[in-house]
Each structure stands twice: as C-alpha cells, then as structure tokens.
Amino acid sequence: MSPRTLIIGGHGKVALLLEPLLADRGETVTAVIRNPEHRADVEETGAQAVVADVESLDLEQLTNLLSGNDAVVWTAGAGGGSPERTYAVDRDAAIRAMDAAQDAGVGRFVMVSYFGAGPDHGVPEDDDFFAYAEAKTQADEHLQASGLGWTVLRPSALTLDPPTGRIDASAEKAGSVPRGDVAAVIAAVLADASSIRRVISFNSGDTVIADAIRS
C-alpha cells in the first residue's frame, strides 16, 4: 500500500511544488485548502483536494481530517496580517494539528518553520515579525515535545529561483533558498527515517539534498 501524506496549506507555493514530487513516486497525497476555487490547481499536481479551514476546526474535527494518513506536512501560515491571526494559525492551529495527529495515530509530522526560529530568535517585540517568530517557535517546541516522528525544517528566505537540488544544511547564518528546493527537502525527509526527531536549517548550497539530509 502506498504511503498516505496529508499536506496542510495545500495551495501554498511550496505545497504546489511538493505535491507532484510525492504523487509521482506513488504516494497518495491529500492537500487541505481553504478556498474551493483552488481545487483545480491542486488536483493538477496529482493530489486530492479537501476543503477545510484548519483555523476553525477543533481537535476532534482535525483528528477526523488527519485520520488514515501516514504523514502530515504543515506548510500553512497566516501570511502576515494581524498578530492575532498569526498566533491563531501559525501557533494554535498548528499545535491542534499536532495533537490531532497523535490522536489519529499518524506517525510522521513535518513542520515547515523558518531559519532562526527558537527561543533565541532575537526579534524585538516592537517588530512586525515578532508574532510570527514567537508563533513558530512555540509550535516547533510543542512538536519536539510530542511523541510524533517529527522533523522541523527551517529554510532561509524563500525565492522563486529555479531549484538546484542542492542545499547547505550546516550554515550558521540565513541566506536564501528556492521554494522548489524546500519542496524537495520535504520529500526527502519523508523518505529518510534518519531525519526523524531532527531540526534541519538550510540555505542553498552545494550538497545534494539527499546527502545533506543524511548527514
């Protein structure tokens, strides 16, 4: 039986690049989207679209949504906007999804975070980015304390450049990375058990993605 992977934030730029990578290797891919008008975009990738607003779903509803999947990938986000909504989506909904994944018996959870997240993110409270930094940090911490087979991915600034298939997973300072390479990293960690219970920060680089993940 092929692996079943559910992607939350299924119409995002990274998700739309990830979905065909998983579908083409034989996985059953479900993409959760808020806007029904995005269904066709998702289904063109080979994924199945499910319309649901994870921000408004409670734990039981999320558990039902996630049930039957082997892995969950969180690529959703409030996309800026008010701090209240940033916390509601990037922290609270993400944490509910993690708890739901455990309740549903999902073994694997991949969180797309950002380079620099963590208790020492250093973003001042009066900065517009503070709510996002805090929300992602708290969500990452909740996932790392869970019983899930988790991986936290922390890509640096995302670009629309063509993917290279290579990254630097040892950089100490943020740079940039094409969204296509982020999608390829997600696909790689889902297929590599050595990535479980690891935080992987990365920029563009010179190491083939599979090798960078293994190291």
LOLO-483826 format. One record per atom (N, C-alpha, C): x, y, z. Coordinates in steps of 0.02 Angstrom, whole numbers, padded with zeros to 5 digits, always signed. Layout:
LOLO-483826
XYZ;...
This chain:
LOLO-483826
+00043-00060+00000;+00000+00000+00000;+00044+00062+00000;+00027+00110-00042;+00069+00170-00047;+00060+00214+00014;+00113+00251+00034;+00107+00297+00090;+00053+00350+00077;+00020+00371+00130;-00031+00423+00126;-00006+00484+00163;+00001+00539+00126;+00027+00601+00155;-00025+00656+00147;-00038+00692+00201;-00085+00748+00201;-00046+00812+00211;-00057+00860+00167;-00022+00924+00169;-00071+00979+00190;-00057+01012+00245;-00098+01067+00268;-00068+01132+00242;-00109+01170+00207;-00084+01228+00170;-00070+01208+00098;-00116+01168+00070;-00104+01133+00008;-00100+01174-00055;-00119+01239-00050;-00114+01282-00109;-00056+01332-00104;-00015+01324-00054;+00043+01368-00048;+00094+01354-00102;+00139+01402-00112;+00188+01395-00166;+00233+01334-00157;+00253+01321-00095;+00294+01261-00082;+00252+01198-00090;+00192+01199-00064;+00150+01139-00067;+00135+01119-00139;+00122+01167-00182;+00106+01151-00252;+00166+01120-00288;+00226+01133-00263;+00286+01102-00291;+00299+01034-00259;+00278+01026-00197;+00288+00963-00161;+00240+00909-00186;+00179+00928-00198;+00127+00878-00213;+00145+00833-00273;+00169+00860-00329;+00187+00815-00384;+00247+00771-00368;+00293+00795-00327;+00351+00754-00308;+00327+00691-00272;+00280+00699-00227;+00254+00641-00189;+00209+00598-00232;+00166+00630-00272;+00120+00591-00314;+00159+00550-00365;+00212+00580-00393;+00250+00546-00446;+00287+00485-00419;+00300+00483-00354;+00333+00423-00327;+00283+00375-00296;+00220+00386-00311;+00169+00336-00294;+00132+00347-00229;+00144+00403-00196;+00108+00416-00134;+00037+00440-00148;-00007+00427-00101;-00074+00457-00103;-00070+00523-00065;-00082+00577-00100;-00071+00644-00072;-00139+00680-00066;-00152+00704-00006;-00211+00744+00007;-00189+00814+00026;-00217+00864-00008;-00199+00934+00004;-00259+00969+00034;-00249+00997+00094;-00302+01033+00128;-00298+01107+00107;-00354+01132+00081;-00357+01201+00057;-00418+01235+00088;-00414+01301+00095;-00471+01339+00122;-00519+01360+00067;-00492+01377+00009;-00532+01406-00044;-00550+01353-00096;-00614+01338-00105;-00633+01286-00154;-00613+01304-00225;-00602+01368-00238;-00581+01388-00306;-00510+01364-00322;-00473+01342-00271;-00405+01317-00282;-00402+01242-00295;-00460+01210-00295;-00462+01137-00303;-00427+01115-00368;-00442+01148-00423;-00414+01126-00487;-00338+01132-00488;-00311+01186-00459;-00238+01194-00456;-00206+01135-00421;-00236+01115-00366;-00208+01059-00326;-00215+00994-00364;-00272+00982-00393;-00283+00916-00424;-00240+00907-00487;-00219+00963-00517;-00173+00958-00574;-00105+00930-00554;-00088+00934-00490;-00024+00909-00466;-00025+00834-00453;-00085+00804-00454;-00092+00734-00437;-00116+00721-00366;-00129+00776-00329;-00154+00770-00261;-00231+00772-00261;-00259+00748-00207;-00331+00753-00194;-00341+00815-00150;-00389+00856-00168;-00403+00917-00130;-00459+00905-00080;-00449+00930-00019;-00501+00930+00032;-00508+01002+00057;-00569+01028+00055;-00581+01097+00076;-00597+01097+00151;-00555+01131+00190;-00565+01136+00262;-00524+01196+00288;-00551+01230+00338;-00516+01286+00369;-00488+01262+00435;-00424+01246+00435;-00394+01217+00496;-00395+01267+00554;-00399+01331+00539;-00401+01381+00592;-00464+01373+00634;-00519+01351+00603;-00583+01348+00639;-00600+01277+00663;-00562+01227+00643;-00578+01158+00663;-00554+01145+00734;-00595+01109+00773;-00574+01091+00840;-00533+01026+00837;-00512+01002+00896;-00467+00945+00898;-00500+00883+00868;-00563+00872+00884;-00597+00813+00858;-00604+00816+00782;-00621+00874+00757;-00628+00882+00684;-00562+00872+00648;-00509+00900+00678;-00443+00891+00648;-00421+00818+00651;-00437+00784+00705;-00420+00713+00711;-00453+00673+00655;-00517+00688+00643;-00552+00654+00588;-00520+00670+00520;-00499+00732+00512;-00468+00753+00448;-00403+00716+00436;-00364+00707+00489;-00297+00678+00482;-00298+00602+00483;-00352+00573+00507;-00355+00500+00515;-00344+00464+00450;-00307+00409+00453;-00294+00368+00395;-00231+00386+00357;-00197+00438+00378;-00135+00459+00345;-00074+00434+00382;-00021+00424+00344;+00043+00403+00374;+00085+00463+00395;+00076+00519+00361;+00118+00578+00374;+00076+00641+00363;+00093+00693+00402;+00064+00759+00394;+00120+00809+00383;+00111+00852+00334;+00158+00906+00321;+00122+00972+00333;+00149+01013+00377;+00120+01079+00391;+00157+01132+00352;+00123+01159+00302;+00152+01215+00264;+00107+01276+00266;+00055+01274+00308;+00007+01329+00312;+00036+01387+00350;+00005+01446+00340;+00026+01505+00377;-00023+01561+00367;-00024+01607+00414;-00070+01664+00409;-00047+01713+00356;+00016+01709+00337;+00041+01753+00284;+00047+01826+00305;+00069+01836+00366;+00073+01905+00391;+00006+01926+00420;-00014+01987+00408;-00078+02009+00436;-00072+02025+00510;-00128+02018+00545;-00130+02038+00615;-00093+01987+00659;-00064+02010+00714;-00033+01963+00761;-00082+01911+00786;-00145+01932+00797;-00195+01885+00822;-00204+01826+00775;-00209+01841+00711;-00219+01785+00664;-00155+01745+00655;-00098+01778+00660;-00035+01741+00656;-00031+01690+00712;-00047+01710+00773;-00047+01662+00829;-00100+01608+00818;-00159+01628+00792;-00213+01581+00783;-00196+01525+00734;-00159+01543+00681;-00143+01494+00629;-00075+01462+00643;-00023+01503+00647;+00045+01476+00649;+00063+01443+00715;+00027+01460+00768;+00038+01428+00832;-00020+01382+00851;-00079+01411+00861;-00134+01373+00891;-00159+01317+00845;-00173+01334+00782;-00197+01282+00736;-00144+01229+00724;-00082+01251+00719;-00027+01202+00709;-00022+01154+00768;-00027+01180+00828;-00024+01138+00888;-00083+01090+00891;-00143+01115+00875;-00201+01070+00873;-00190+01014+00822;-00160+01031+00765;-00147+00981+00714;-00098+00928+00740;-00047+00948+00777;-00001+00901+00806;-00036+00854+00855;-00077+00883+00898;-00114+00842+00947;-00162+00795+00911;-00194+00821+00857;-00240+00779+00818;-00202+00722+00784;-00142+00737+00759;-00103+00684+00726;-00088+00627+00775;-00072+00645+00837;-00060+00593+00887;-00123+00554+00901;-00179+00589+00909;-00243+00556+00923;-00264+00511+00866;-00246+00531+00804;-00266+00493+00744;-00218+00436+00729;-00164+00432+00765;-00115+00379+00753;-00070+00392+00693;-00063+00455+00674;-00017+00473+00620;+00055+00469+00647;+00098+00434+00613;+00165+00425+00640;+00213+00482+00628;+00202+00520+00574;+00254+00566+00550;+00224+00636+00543;+00262+00687+00564;+00240+00756+00559;+00300+00799+00540;+00294+00832+00483;+00348+00876+00459;+00322+00948+00463;+00357+00989+00500;+00340+01060+00508;+00388+01103+00467;+00359+01145+00424;+00400+01195+00389;+00400+01258+00431;+00457+01273+00461;+00466+01331+00503;+00508+01382+00465;+00552+01416+00499;+00596+01464+00464;+00664+01467+00498;+00714+01485+00459;+00783+01490+00483;+00785+01544+00538;+00808+01524+00597;+00813+01572+00652;+00760+01563+00706;+00709+01522+00693;+00659+01510+00744;+00691+01478+00805;+00662+01489+00863;+00688+01462+00925;+00685+01514+00980;+00696+01493+01042;+00692+01540+01098;+00738+01600+01092;+00792+01592+01054;+00840+01647+01045;+00832+01679+00976;+00770+01682+00951;+00759+01709+00884;+00780+01783+00878;+00780+01819+00934;+00808+01886+00935;+00765+01941+00903;+00703+01925+00885;+00660+01976+00854;+00629+02019+00910;+00638+02085+00909;+00610+02127+00962;+00534+02130+00959;+00504+02142+01017;+00431+02141+01022;+00397+02194+00979;+00432+02249+00966;+00401+02301+00926;+00411+02291+00850;+00439+02234+00832;+00449+02218+00761;+00387+02183+00735;+00366+02198+00674;+00308+02166+00644;+00316+02090+00638;+00378+02067+00637;+00392+01995+00629;+00389+01957+00695;+00382+01993+00751;+00386+01961+00817;+00333+01907+00826;+00271+01921+00808;+00217+01872+00819;+00231+01807+00780;+00256+01814+00719;+00272+01755+00680;+00330+01716+00712;+00381+01752+00733;+00438+01718+00765;+00417+01681+00827;+00376+01713+00867;+00352+01680+00929;+00307+01621+00913;+00261+01631+00866;+00213+01578+00849;+00250+01516+00823;+00297+01526+00778;+00333+01469+00750;+00377+01436+00803;+00407+01476+00846;+00449+01448+00899;+00408+01404+00945;+00350+01429+00966;+00309+01390+01012;+00280+01328+00979;+00261+01333+00915;+00238+01274+00880;+00293+01222+00873;+00352+01244+00855;+00409+01198+00848;+00423+01162+00914;+00421+01200+00969;+00435+01170+01034;+00382+01118+01053;+00319+01132+01038;+00266+01085+01052;+00277+01020+01013;+00296+01027+00950;+00307+00968+00909;+00366+00927+00935;+00419+00961+00955;+00478+00925+00979;+00465+00889+01045;+00415+00912+01083;+00398+00880+01146;+00346+00825+01137;+00321+00817+01076;+00269+00768+01062;+00298+00698+01052;+00254+00650+01048;+00275+00582+01034;+00276+00565+00961;+00267+00614+00918;+00266+00603+00846;+00336+00591+00818;+00339+00561+00760;+00403+00557+00724;+00412+00621+00686;+00438+00672+00719;+00438+00740+00692;+00504+00757+00658;+00497+00804+00611;+00555+00840+00583;+00535+00913+00577;+00578+00957+00601;+00567+01029+00593;+00616+01054+00540;+00588+01082+00487;+00629+01110+00433;+00630+01186+00439;+00689+01214+00436;+00697+01287+00443;+00734+01315+00383;+00699+01323+00327;+00731+01354+00269;+00742+01429+00280;+00790+01456+00245;+00802+01529+00248;+00754+01562+00199;+00767+01625+00181;+00720+01664+00141;+00703+01628+00076;+00639+01623+00061;+00616+01584+00003;+00617+01627-00060;+00640+01596-00114;+00642+01631-00178;+00604+01591-00231;+00592+01623-00287;+00561+01589-00344;+00612+01568-00396;+00676+01567-00376;+00728+01545-00421;+00719+01471-00438;+00744+01449-00495;+00739+01377-00512;+00775+01335-00459;+00747+01278-00442;+00781+01235-00392;+00846+01208-00419;+00892+01196-00373;+00958+01169-00392;+00967+01097-00371;+00925+01074-00324;+00934+01006-00298;+00989+01001-00246;+01015+01058-00225;+01071+01059-00178;+01059+01111-00123;+01081+01096-00062;+01071+01141-00006;+01134+01141+00038;+01135+01186+00085;+01185+01188+00139;+01147+01182+00204;+01153+01124+00236;+01117+01111+00299;+01161+01123+00360;+01218+01156+00350;+01262+01170+00407;+01275+01244+00415;+01242+01287+00377;+01254+01358+00380;+01232+01386+00447;+01269+01433+00473;+01252+01465+00537;+01213+01529+00528;+01214+01558+00467;+01178+01619+00454;+01129+01607+00397;+01072+01640+00401;+01021+01632+00350;+01043+01663+00283;+01022+01631+00230;+01033+01657+00163;+00968+01655+00126;+00965+01615+00073;+00903+01606+00036;+00902+01537+00005;+00844+01516-00017;+00837+01450-00047;+00775+01450-00092;+00778+01420-00151;+00719+01417-00194;+00664+01374-00163;+00602+01394-00175;+00546+01355-00148;+00546+01284-00174;+00569+01275-00236;+00572+01207-00263;+00619+01162-00225;+00673+01190-00199;+00718+01151-00158;+00689+01136-00089;+00649+01182-00063;+00615+01168+00001;+00567+01109-00009;+00530+01110-00064;+00485+01053-00078;+00524+00988-00083;+00582+00991-00115;+00623+00930-00123;+00650+00907-00055;+00666+00953-00011;+00689+00934+00056;+00632+00900+00095;+00572+00927+00090;+00515+00894+00124;+00507+00823+00098;+00508+00815+00033;+00501+00749+00004;+00557+00703+00028;+00618+00729+00033;+00675+00689+00054;+00669+00666+00126;+00648+00711+00171;+00645+00691+00241;+00588+00641+00253;+00535+00646+00214;+00481+00597+00221;+00504+00527+00203;+00554+00523+00160;+00579+00458+00138;+00641+00435+00176;+00664+00474+00224;+00727+00459+00259;+00715+00459+00334;+00713+00400+00363;+00699+00395+00435;+00753+00427+00478;+00813+00438+00450;+00865+00470+00490;+00850+00543+00506;+00800+00571+00471;+00781+00641+00484;+00732+00648+00541;+00707+00592+00567;+00657+00595+00621;+00690+00622+00685;+00653+00667+00718;+00674+00700+00780;+00736+00743+00769;+00736+00777+00711;+00791+00823+00696;+00764+00890+00674;+00800+00943+00691;+00788+01010+00665;+00840+01023+00611;+00817+01038+00550;+00863+01047+00494;+00854+01118+00467;+00904+01159+00478;+00905+01227+00450;+00947+01226+00387;+00926+01262+00335;+00964+01258+00273;+00955+01319+00228;+01006+01330+00189;+01008+01379+00135;+01021+01341+00070;+01023+01378+00016;+01051+01350-00045;+01124+01331-00032;+01148+01282-00068;+01217+01261-00056;+01242+01215-00111;+01292+01175-00094;+01325+01134-00144;+01315+01059-00133;+01279+01040-00080;+01271+00969-00064;+01204+00943-00090;+01206+00888-00125;+01144+00857-00149;+01096+00847-00090;+01033+00862-00100;+00985+00863-00045;+00984+00798-00005;+00981+00742-00038;+00978+00678-00002;+01040+00668+00041;+01098+00688+00016;+01159+00682+00055;+01159+00731+00114;+01135+00792+00103;+01133+00842+00156;+01086+00819+00212;+01031+00787+00195;+00984+00763+00245;+01015+00705+00284;+01049+00660+00250;+01079+00602+00283;+01133+00624+00332;+01168+00678+00317;+01224+00698+00360;+01200+00737+00420;
